[in-house]
């Protein structure tokens, strides 16, 4: 295990939610020595360009190596951001990305609202940095097969988390210790994509 001061800065990108004290990303931020968090924007403001700009502002604040840790809609934001940024990224952990191109459960944005907000089409190009997609077998926001296809298109390593729902407090998850292991894996310099 690498000493905390030797790890890159972690940029946390939340999904379509407000601040949630017991969310694994919130808890993770409190455990890391070097961390920057993109402020949550909730489900009401669906302007994808504004969210991408928020990621860019936060990423440009960081000096030195950077690892991105995104959850849910934050994964899709990162895919959009990766198409325009020139910021070097050592790696990205993309946890339970949703399938924005299929209808989602009640309480989540409709496809038309996502399209109007600039989320669609979801980028399907190879990410310019190493990435791990951590996917759930029973995620109500994205089927395993659709998320596996996203991972393939992005050139990501796909990790099967088993049946963890959407990996959020609503599915019974708070702390997610495995995030630390994924961050350390991405921090290993010999595994950076050329």
Phi, psi and omega in degrees: 000127181286142175300145184305322183290342179273348180281149175296166172292139178257128175258115182267126180242105180285166177272211182275073180210167170268184178298130177232114186300324184261012176287144183302327179292319178297315179295319178300315181303324179286348183258348185264145179285321183235107185212143172229136180244130172289127182299134176298144181244000177073185183265353184280315181268103184260025180285100182298321181299321178295322179291320178297319178296323177296321176297315181300314179301314181295317181295323182287344175290335189275128173264134177091191185299147185225134171240132180263135176235106184245151176230141171055233181301337176299330177296319179291322175302316181297321178298320176292315181299321182299335180285342185239338185284154171250005181289128177290137180231130180284330179177167180220134171260117183246100188264127178043063176296141179277166173259091181288351181265006176232150179302137180255168181299162177304141181098348177252158182299145176282160180304318181299319180293321178293319178297314180297327179281356177090013181281332186252143001286152175291130179302135182240018182269157178303129177290145183277017178212160179296144181211153175238124172260116177262112189242150180259146177281344182225040181286121179291348181258000179187121180293152180307313185295321179291320179290323176298323177294318175302312180302316179298313182297324180280351183075026184270152168286129180262126179244128180273111179275354185081199184275084182248017181060225180261015178053051180218172180303326180297334178258017174089016183245132173244257179300145178228084184302332181299335178303321179299317180296319178294319178298315179297321178298316179291335181283344179292116187298329182286358180251008181287134179294136180284000000 
